[in-house]
Each structure stands twice: as structure tokens, then as C-alpha cells.
């Protein structure tokens, strides 16, 4: 059952359509992420949910209640901003307590809830410390505790980890997901980081130019991208030109010297998409795309290969699992399972 519902939501700023006809249903306790490049409309959507930006069209409902006439402070939302927005003159405990004070929570209950919130994020020993004496990761935890201590209906996260270094960001992703699962709080994250969205989310909403390109689980969006944009935005992918030959019996999918059974429902020129880690190296006896290793780069736990193929350039990623890898200049065949490739009509083709 839908807990948070956006129905045909649009937002215009003058002549610019920032969000275009977005519909989405979010279940209670679900963790979703709006993912896309800068300017795609994801932050504007979050701000409309929060009430900071008015809708041009559509409705937003929370637990059946239309939020159009509800002020931001009355929506029962917890928000963590990119900058954390902590009060520098207040201690960690005072920052966390601020929202409870504004709601008139009695002092004894307020103090107990603040202690619990700081313990939840591992900062009970830092209650009397000011933000300027805390690391970025500790400040992020304080901001999260402040948002959660009010027991929000929905937690809104606006690029909350973007100011952290890579190692700390990974650690905070694990902690954030664990906290969300323990509390069961419905959570909406805005991010441009594909890895972050896929690591944290039950579903991702991939946006581009104000429109939704795809809604699905991280696995669905990565393994079965609905468009060329999603395919390229979510990690690396190889795209080869191919053609459906329906004159032959049975019909064939042809790319260079390679042939596969033709997928149903497609004809004419197509694009074949294959993730770099799904490709293996074969030899001349294998039926695969002819290729030459142009460069290979050692990256610790894996090798990255740049290949020149009969169907265009390609990237191959192979785990550093022990076997010898092809040398630069070697002629190889690129092989993959039929179920590991996506086939879609070529954009612009008739």
C-alpha cells in the first residue's frame, strides 16, 4: 500500500520545466533514491515533498493526506542537508534536541530521546562537543540523529554523504542503511552517486532532464536498463551496433562476425549492450567478437582492458583471480552469455 504518493507532479520555473509529469508510489518503510546528473530535477522533487517548493501541477499525498496546504514544519519530515546545517554555537546534544524543543517535548523525555539518538549513531560520548571540534563523519551523524529524533514520517536525505572522503562514505552507507532498517523509517535519498544509490536503496528512480527514465530495484536498473541513458549512467557499459536479419530461417541477430538467435519483437538496426564485467576472453576457436587488446590497466582487485573490436571500442573488466591475462597487442575474441546482453532498437533508427 502506498504511504507516500506523487501523482503527475510537475514543476516549472518560468519557461524551464524542471520536473515533468512524475508519478511514484512509496511503501511505508521503503528506502528509495532519486538518482541522476545535476539539473535533472531530483532535488526539486525532494524540495516539493518537503514543502520548500510549490507544485506547478499534480498532488503529493502522505499517508492519504494531501500535503498541498500543509506547511513544511507540520509535515512531520526529517531532513538531512548536504551541508548538515548544524548550529555551530550548540553542542551535539543541543543540536539534536532543537527539533524536540520546537515541538514542546518535556525536558525529561527530550533528554532521554537525545541520548538514544546519539547512541544510535555511535556518538553518545560526543554529546557535549561542538561541531567545529568534530570530523565531517561525526557532523553527518549528528545531523542524522537530529533528523531521526523527532520520529519523522519520512526521512529526506539531500546528498548527505557527498562531503565525505571515499572510505568514510562507504562506511556511512553501511551505517545509514542499518539504521534505516532497524527503525523502518520511510526514506527518500537524492544523490548523483550511482554506487551510493544502488548500495542503499530498495528502488532507484533514475531521472534525466526532468523526466523519469526508469524505476526499479538497483539490480533491475543495472542489469536491464530501460534506455541508453540509464545504461550509460549506471556504471560502465559497452554498446555495439547490430542488425536483426529476419530473412534467414531462423531469424538472426548479427554483429560483426557474431550471430545469435534474434530476440522476439525486434527488427532492423539494434544496439547490443553488455557490461564490461560480463565479458570474457576467448581464442580464435571461440565464436565471439574479434578484438585486439589496445591497453590493459592493473587496478588492484581487477584488470581493466581497452579493446579495439570489429564492432567498435570496448572495455573489459576481469577480476584479478590468478590466471594470466592477455597482453597488450594480443588478438582475442570477446565472448559473453546471451542472457548477459541487452538488445534494444537503435536510437534514431527507423
N, C-alpha and C positions, 0 to 999 in steps of 0.2 A: 504493500500500500504506500502511496506517495506521501511523504512527510513535508518535503519542500518541492514546490512545483512552479516552474516557469513556463508560461503559456504564450507563445508567439510574441516574445519580448523583443522590442527594437529600441534603439536609442540614436537620435540624430543630434549632431552639433552643427547647426547651420545647414550647409549642403552636404556635410560629411555623415554618412551612415556608419556609425561605429559598431553597432550590433544590429544584425539583420535577421528578424524572424526566428528567434531562438526558442526552442521548446525543450524542456528537460524535466524529468521526474526523479527525485532523490528519495530513497527509502530511509527510514529512521535508523541511525547508527552507521550509515554508509559513509565511506571516505571517497570523495570524487575530486578530480583535478581538472581545472581548465588549463590547457596546455597550448602554447603557440608562440610565435615570434612577437617582438614588440609591435604594438599598434594593431594587434589582431582583434581586440575587443574583450579580452579576458578580464582585465582589471576593471573596465567599465561595467561588465556584468556583475562582478563582485560588489562594486560600489552601489549598483542598483539593488542587490539583495540587502546590503547594509542600510540602504536608505539615504546614502550620501548623494546619489544622483537620481533624478526623477526619470521614470519611463516615458518614452515617446509613444509607445504602443504596447499592448499586452498586459498581462497580470502576473504577479508573484504571490503565491499563497504559501503560508507556513502553518502546518497542522490544520488546514482548512480555512485559515483566516487570511483575508485579502490584506496585504501589507501597504496598499497604496496610501492610506490615510494614517498609518502608524509611524510615529516619529522614530528616528534611529535608536534613541535611548530606551524606547519602550518595546523594541522588537525582541529583546532577550537574547542578543547575539554576543558572542565573544570574538574579539578581533585582535590578531597579531600582525602588526605592520612590518614592512621591510626594515624600517629604521628602529623598531622596537618601541619608540616613543615613551621611554621611561622618564619619570621626573627626576632630574639629577640631584635635587636637594632632599629627596626622600630615600630612606633605606629600602632594601629589597622587600622587607616585610611591609613597610608603609606603602610602597608601590602596589603590592598585591592586595592590600586592604582597601585601596582607594575606591574601587567599584562597590565594595560592600558598604563602605561609609555612605556613599551617594544613595544607596538603597535603604539606608536606615537600619542595617542589621545590628542587633545589640552587640555591645563590646565583647562579652564573653564568647558568644558564638563566632564573632568576627575573628577573634584571636585564634580560636580552635581551627577554623576553616583556613586561615592563613598558614598555620603550622602544617596542616595536612597538605595544602597545595605546594608549599615549598619542599616538603618531604617527598611528594610525588615526583618532583623534578630534580631531586637529589641536592637541594640547596638549603636544608634545614640549618646547616652550620654557617650560612651566609646571611641570615635574616637581618643583621644589623649593619651590613656592608652597603655602601653607596655604589651606584652604577659605575662611577668613574674608577673605582677600585676593583672592577670585575672584568673578566675577559668577555670577548664577543659571545662565546658559547654560553657563559653564565648569564649575561644580559638577555640572551634569547630565552633561556629557561625562565627567568623572572617574568618576561613578557608573556610566556605561555601560561605560567601559573596565574598571573593576573587575569588572563582571559578565561581560564577554566574555573577559578574560584567562585565566580558568580553562577556556576552551573548553567551554562548557556544552552538554549535550544539547538543552536547551530554555532560551530566554531569556524570563523573565516580566517584564512591564512593568506596574506598577501606577500609572496616572495619572502617568507620568513627566514630562509637559510642562505640567501644569496650573499650575505656579507661575511660568511664563514669560509675558512680555508677548506680545501677539498677533503682532508682527513676528518676534520671536525664535522663537516657537513654530512658525511656518511654516518658518523656516529650518532648525530642528532636525528637523522632519518630513522634509524632503528629505534631510538628512544621515543620519538614522536609517534611512530606507528604503534609501539607497545602501549603507550599512554592512551592513545585513542581507542585501541581495542579493549583495554581494561575498563575505560569509562563508558564506552559505547556512544560517544558524542558524535552526532552527525557533523561531518567536517567537509569544508569546501576550500581547496587549495588553488591558488593562482601561481603558476610557475612557467618559465621558459625552458626549464631544465628537464629534458626528456627522461634522464635516468632517475631523477627525483620523483617525477610523476609516476613512472612505472613501478618504482620501489614502494611507494606509499599507498597507491590508490586501489580501490575496488574497481573503479571505472575511470577512464580518461575521456575528456571532451576536447578533441583536437580542433582548434579554431584557426581560421585564416581569413583576413580581410573582412572581419565581422561576421563570418558565417561558420557554422559547424561543419567540419569536413567528415568527422566520424565520432561516434560514441560507442564505447565498448570496453571490455576488460583490457588491461595492458597487453595480455597475450594476443587477444584478437586484433588489436590495433597494430601490433608489431608483426605478427605472422600473416595477417590478412588485411593489409592496408586497403582502404576504400578508394584512395586516389593517389595520384603521383605525388601530391604534396605530403600526404601522410607517410608514404613510403620513404621519401627523402628526409622528412623532418625527424622521424623516429629512428635514429641510428643511421648507419651506412646501408646502402643497397646498390646492387648492380642492375642496370636496365639494358636489355638487349632488344633490338628490333627483330620481329619475326612476322610470319605470314601464315594464315590458315589456308591450306590447299584442300578445297573440297571437291576438286576434280578427281583426285585419287580415290581409290577404294581400298581400305577405309580412308576417310579424311585425315590429313596430317597437319601438324604444327611444325613449321620449318624455320630454323635459324642457322644461317651459315650452312655447314655440312651436317648439322644435327637435325634429327627428326624425332618427334614424339607423336602419340595419338592426339588428335585435335580435341580440345575441350568443347563441351556442348555449348551451344548458344552464341558462339563467336564465329566471325568470318572476316576476311580481309586482313589488313595490317594490324598487328597487335604489339604490345610491349610485354616482354618477359622480365619479371622482377625476381631476383634471387639475392638473399642476404649473404654477405661475404663469408660468414662462418658456416654456411650450409654447403659451401663448395669444397670439393676435394680434388687432389691432383691424380690424374691417370696417365697412362702412357699411350703410345701410338696405337696400341691394340684396342684401347677403350673407345667407345662411341661417346665423344664429348666435343666441346667447343675447342678448336685449335687455338693455342695460345703460346706466348713467349714471355718468360719472366723478365720484365724490364728492370725491376728493383725489388729488393727484399729488405725489410727493416725489422730488427730484433727489438721487441718491446717487453722483454721480461717473461711474462707468462704466455706470450703468444708471438707469432711472426705475422707481419703484415706484408703482403706481396702486391706489387703493382704489375699488372699484366696487360700485354697488348694481344688482343684476340681478333679473330675473323669477324666478330660482331661488334667491335669497339673496345674501349678501355674497360678494365675490370679490376676490382680489389678482392683479394682473397685473404682470409684470416684463418690461420691454423694454430692450434694450441701447441705450446712447447712441451710435448709429452714424450720426447725421446727420439723418435725416428728422425733420420736425416731428412732435411728439407731441400727442395730443388734449388740449384744455384742460379744466380743472375745469368741471363742469356739462354737458359735451358728451354727446350721446346717441350710443352706438356699438353695434356688435354684437361679441360675443366669439366668435372662431372658432378652431378647432383641428382637427388631423387626427384621424381616428377611431383610428388606432394610438397616439396620444398620450394617450388616456384609458383609465383602468381602470374596469371595471364589476364590482361585487360585490353580493351580496344586502345589503339594508339591515339593519343590526343591529337586532334586536328585531322585525323584520317576519316575518310568517308566510309 
